[in-house]
Amino acid sequence: MQAPTVETIRLPNPESTPESLFPSLFDFYRDHREFYTILYNAGMSSIMMETIISTIQIMPEMPNLEAYMKSFWAYGIYGWMLEWIKRGMHEGGKELKILFSLAHQDNESSGDIT
């Protein structure tokens, strides 16, 4: 098993959006499946959450709404990721982005607030 290196970890990007972060983040975790599965099974998945938060960059000087929305998306992505790991990480980033879009469209058409 090879742990991710400094060279493979992307620097935080204040312009990150869920749409841009989603596929690349999941592909990264899938590329390092063995390492992240071990973290998950050892109860250390909070490390993944910290990575998502640092990538999205929730800054103290942001307007409240922007910070709340970024936090909402970060924790949603984290929950999606945990379920994906539990299910064996079968889909790649592009497939997951499509599933995410379908879930979002379904919520919009049913009148749910997103």
ZIBELUR-V916774 format. One record per residue. N is the residue number from 1. RES is the residue in one letter. D_LAST is the distance of its C-alpha to the last C-alpha in Angstrom with 2 decimals. Layout:
N:RES:D_LAST, N:RES:D_LAST
This chain:
1:M:38.94, 2:Q:38.18, 3:A:35.73, 4:P:33.68, 5:T:35.79, 6:V:35.24, 7:E:35.64, 8:T:32.78, 9:I:30.21, 10:R:28.41, 11:L:28.49, 12:P:25.40, 13:N:23.95, 14:P:22.37, 15:E:20.98, 16:S:19.05, 17:T:15.57, 18:P:13.54, 19:E:14.79, 20:S:18.32, 21:L:18.39, 22:F:17.09, 23:P:20.13, 24:S:22.79, 25:L:21.83, 26:F:21.86, 27:D:25.05, 28:F:26.60, 29:Y:26.04, 30:R:27.31, 31:D:30.33, 32:H:31.13, 33:R:30.22, 34:E:33.28, 35:F:32.78, 36:Y:29.11, 37:T:29.87, 38:I:32.68, 39:L:30.49, 40:Y:27.99, 41:N:30.92, 42:A:32.56, 43:G:29.61, 44:M:29.07, 45:S:25.55, 46:S:24.75, 47:I:26.54, 48:M:23.79, 49:M:21.18, 50:E:23.51, 51:T:23.73, 52:I:20.01, 53:I:19.92, 54:S:23.10, 55:T:21.93, 56:I:18.77, 57:Q:21.05, 58:I:19.54, 59:M:22.41, 60:P:23.74, 61:E:24.38, 62:M:20.83, 63:P:19.27, 64:N:17.26, 65:L:13.89, 66:E:14.53, 67:A:15.79, 68:Y:12.96, 69:M:10.38, 70:K:13.06, 71:S:13.63, 72:F:10.14, 73:W:10.48, 74:A:14.12, 75:Y:13.91, 76:G:11.42, 77:I:13.97, 78:Y:16.70, 79:G:15.70, 80:W:15.44, 81:M:18.78, 82:L:20.47, 83:E:19.83, 84:W:21.05, 85:I:24.12, 86:K:24.85, 87:R:24.86, 88:G:27.30, 89:M:25.42, 90:H:26.34, 91:E:23.87, 92:G:24.20, 93:G:21.69, 94:K:21.58, 95:E:21.09, 96:L:18.25, 97:K:16.52, 98:I:17.03, 99:L:15.71, 100:F:12.53, 101:S:12.25, 102:L:13.15, 103:A:10.58, 104:H:7.79, 105:Q:10.00, 106:D:10.53, 107:N:7.09, 108:E:7.37, 109:S:10.94, 110:S:10.72, 111:G:8.98, 112:D:6.28, 113:I:3.80, 114:T:0.00
